[in-house]
Amino acid sequence: MKTWDGIVVGAGIIGLTLASELQRRGMRVLIVERGEPGREASWAAGGMLADCALETPQALQTLATASARMYPGFARAVEEASGMTVDLRQQGTILFPEDGTVLQQPEFAGRVLHSSAVIALEPNLAAGNRKAVYLAEGSVDPRALTAAAAEAARRAGVDFRRGETVTGLDPGDGAVTGVTTTAGTYAAPVVVNCAGAWAGQIRGGQAPTHPVKGQMLCLLTTPANGLAHVVRTPEAYLIPRSNGRLLIGATLEDAGFDKQMVPKTLERLHRAALTLAPRLQECPVVESWAGLRPGTRDGLPLLGAGGRKGYYIATGHYRDGILLAPVTARLMARLICGEDCEHDLGAFSPMRFGEGAKL
Ligand SMILES: Cc1cc2nc3c(=O)[nH]c(=O)nc-3n(C[C@H](O)[C@H](O)[C@H](O)COP(=O)(O)OP(=O)(O)OC[C@H]3O[C@@H](n4cnc5c(N)ncnc54)[C@H](O)[C@@H]3O)c2cc1C
């Protein structure tokens, strides 16, 4: 019978990236995925690599910035390892903050854009008199990234079991010895729960996440009517891809595990986008969808040991899982392999809500 050194539960961007990182360190890794790899939150995401201090929880800022810095190297490594492309774009973001007065803060000196500068950067934006700020943030195509991360993991030798749901850790309080799935059991001395919004459903798993629904739609633009930069406003954000797709997102809804799309909500997002960039009226809507972010009670991820020897949790990345994938993989791999971590993960301890916490 084949044995593994580690089992990763869930093949979203977090599980896939971590599995590759562990395999590179010499572990033999199995990923168990109840559906197809990369078809949940990581498929639904916008792909903004947003580490702006205005929007990032303070406790997460250091990790967010570290991960944003890792991205060019990370994207290149995933592309090389998979033979696929991930559409990392570095054109930057034009942010219209909810409260324009924040732009008077010294950290924004030199980056504030008056409306003429906004138009010079993005002629298709109807900026009005709103002040904006330019952020040197990147974006990536999460579907392409996740597909490439899955291929990279496969080529690195990670084993996959698809279509099997992990129902629980092995029973007992001692060191973890494996997982039970809908198809049987798998043994390993290390188990990592990367099951996203469903992480709390694994028996004995102690990973209190909850789903936060996001609806999005996608237009097909041309070079004449599209955008080059990510644009974020309080009403909507717009994310261009190099192939002409332009994503409009996204809602933040407490709707349980419901992934239904609501036409009225999508129309509202669409209208907000047309107000921002009127030439988008020329562009057909080619797709709409909804996904479930893995939320936590305090908005911070769950990263660290999970209360039993050999059991770890890496989930709850809420709105930033695409951004945080590289730093999560590196820090969790170091922790699991007993190496020094360059960042203190204390604020993200999965045990911070108490044993058996539920959301
Ligand atoms: C609309 C929307 C927009 C977003 N935009 C951005 C953005 O612009 N930038 C950004 O950084 N982040 C964004 N996010 C957040 C980001 O998508 C998530 O934080 C990230 O994808 C989480 O990755 P994950 O691997 O933890 O979860 P997921 O991708 O959800 O993967 C979890 C996997 O675990 C599997 N699984 C669950 N339970 C089990 C089980 N019991 N057994 C086996 N497998 C199981 C699931 O099938 C799934 O494949 C967005 C999310 C949404 C929904």
The ligand as an SDF file (V2000), in Angstrom:
LIG
                    3D

 53 58  0  0  0  0  0  0  0  0999 V2000
  -15.8580   36.5670   -5.8410 C   0  0  0  0  0  0  0  0  0  0  0  0
  -14.5020   36.4220   -5.1920 C   0  0  0  0  0  0  0  0  0  0  0  0
  -13.5070   37.3420   -5.4930 C   0  0  0  0  0  0  0  0  0  0  0  0
  -12.2320   37.2120   -4.9010 C   0  0  0  0  0  0  0  0  0  0  0  0
  -11.2370   38.0660   -5.2790 N   0  0  0  0  0  0  0  0  0  0  0  0
   -9.9920   37.9150   -4.7550 C   0  0  0  0  0  0  0  0  0  0  0  0
   -8.9310   38.7540   -5.1830 C   0  0  0  0  0  0  0  0  0  0  0  0
   -9.1230   39.6280   -6.0440 O   0  0  0  0  0  0  0  0  0  0  0  0
   -7.6870   38.5650   -4.6420 N   0  0  0  0  0  0  0  0  0  0  0  0
   -7.4480   37.5920   -3.6960 C   0  0  0  0  0  0  0  0  0  0  0  0
   -6.3190   37.4830   -3.2240 O   0  0  0  0  0  0  0  0  0  0  0  0
   -8.4520   36.7860   -3.2750 N   0  0  0  0  0  0  0  0  0  0  0  0
   -9.7040   36.9270   -3.7830 C   0  0  0  0  0  0  0  0  0  0  0  0
  -10.7220   36.1140   -3.3640 N   0  0  0  0  0  0  0  0  0  0  0  0
  -10.4700   35.1850   -2.2490 C   0  0  0  0  0  0  0  0  0  0  0  0
   -9.7870   33.9210   -2.7160 C   0  0  0  0  0  0  0  0  0  0  0  0
  -10.4850   33.3900   -3.8090 O   0  0  0  0  0  0  0  0  0  0  0  0
   -9.7600   32.9040   -1.5820 C   0  0  0  0  0  0  0  0  0  0  0  0
   -9.2490   33.4800   -0.4010 O   0  0  0  0  0  0  0  0  0  0  0  0
   -8.8570   31.7230   -1.9670 C   0  0  0  0  0  0  0  0  0  0  0  0
   -9.2200   31.2430   -3.2470 O   0  0  0  0  0  0  0  0  0  0  0  0
   -8.9770   30.6260   -0.9410 C   0  0  0  0  0  0  0  0  0  0  0  0
   -8.2770   29.5170   -1.4500 O   0  0  0  0  0  0  0  0  0  0  0  0
   -8.4460   28.1030   -0.7630 P   0  0  0  0  0  0  0  0  0  0  0  0
   -7.5650   27.1660   -1.4660 O   0  0  0  0  0  0  0  0  0  0  0  0
   -8.3180   28.2560    0.7090 O   0  0  0  0  0  0  0  0  0  0  0  0
  -10.0040   27.7520   -0.9760 O   0  0  0  0  0  0  0  0  0  0  0  0
  -10.7580   27.1030   -2.2170 P   0  0  0  0  0  0  0  0  0  0  0  0
  -10.2670   27.5990   -3.4970 O   0  0  0  0  0  0  0  0  0  0  0  0
  -12.2270   27.2480   -1.9330 O   0  0  0  0  0  0  0  0  0  0  0  0
  -10.3270   25.5820   -2.1160 O   0  0  0  0  0  0  0  0  0  0  0  0
  -10.7530   24.7340   -1.1020 C   0  0  0  0  0  0  0  0  0  0  0  0
  -10.8680   23.3510   -1.7260 C   0  0  0  0  0  0  0  0  0  0  0  0
  -11.1440   22.3960   -0.7210 O   0  0  0  0  0  0  0  0  0  0  0  0
  -12.0510   21.4480   -1.2390 C   0  0  0  0  0  0  0  0  0  0  0  0
  -12.7000   20.8070   -0.1180 N   0  0  0  0  0  0  0  0  0  0  0  0
  -13.5360   21.3720    0.7840 C   0  0  0  0  0  0  0  0  0  0  0  0
  -13.9020   20.4670    1.7150 N   0  0  0  0  0  0  0  0  0  0  0  0
  -13.2760   19.3040    1.4090 C   0  0  0  0  0  0  0  0  0  0  0  0
  -13.2590   18.0340    1.9960 C   0  0  0  0  0  0  0  0  0  0  0  0
  -13.9480   17.7770    3.1220 N   0  0  0  0  0  0  0  0  0  0  0  0
  -12.5520   17.0480    1.4060 N   0  0  0  0  0  0  0  0  0  0  0  0
  -11.8290   17.2950    0.2710 C   0  0  0  0  0  0  0  0  0  0  0  0
  -11.8030   18.5150   -0.3190 N   0  0  0  0  0  0  0  0  0  0  0  0
  -12.5240   19.5110    0.2380 C   0  0  0  0  0  0  0  0  0  0  0  0
  -12.9810   22.2770   -2.0920 C   0  0  0  0  0  0  0  0  0  0  0  0
  -13.6820   21.4860   -3.0410 O   0  0  0  0  0  0  0  0  0  0  0  0
  -12.0210   23.2630   -2.7240 C   0  0  0  0  0  0  0  0  0  0  0  0
  -11.5160   22.8070   -3.9740 O   0  0  0  0  0  0  0  0  0  0  0  0
  -11.9860   36.1780   -3.9600 C   0  0  0  0  0  0  0  0  0  0  0  0
  -12.9890   35.2470   -3.6870 C   0  0  0  0  0  0  0  0  0  0  0  0
  -14.2350   35.3620   -4.2970 C   0  0  0  0  0  0  0  0  0  0  0  0
  -15.2810   34.3240   -4.0100 C   0  0  0  0  0  0  0  0  0  0  0  0
  1  2  1  0
  2  3  1  0
  2 52  2  0
  3  4  2  0
  4  5  1  0
  4 50  1  0
  5  6  2  0
  6  7  1  0
  6 13  1  0
  7  8  2  0
  7  9  1  0
  9 10  1  0
 10 11  2  0
 10 12  1  0
 12 13  2  0
 13 14  1  0
 14 15  1  0
 14 50  1  0
 15 16  1  0
 16 17  1  0
 16 18  1  0
 18 19  1  0
 18 20  1  0
 20 21  1  0
 20 22  1  0
 22 23  1  0
 23 24  1  0
 24 25  2  0
 24 26  1  0
 24 27  1  0
 27 28  1  0
 28 29  2  0
 28 30  1  0
 28 31  1  0
 31 32  1  0
 32 33  1  0
 33 34  1  0
 33 48  1  0
 34 35  1  0
 35 36  1  0
 35 46  1  0
 36 37  1  0
 36 45  1  0
 37 38  2  0
 38 39  1  0
 39 40  1  0
 39 45  2  0
 40 41  1  0
 40 42  2  0
 42 43  1  0
 43 44  2  0
 44 45  1  0
 46 47  1  0
 46 48  1  0
 48 49  1  0
 50 51  2  0
 51 52  1  0
 52 53  1  0
M  END
$$$$
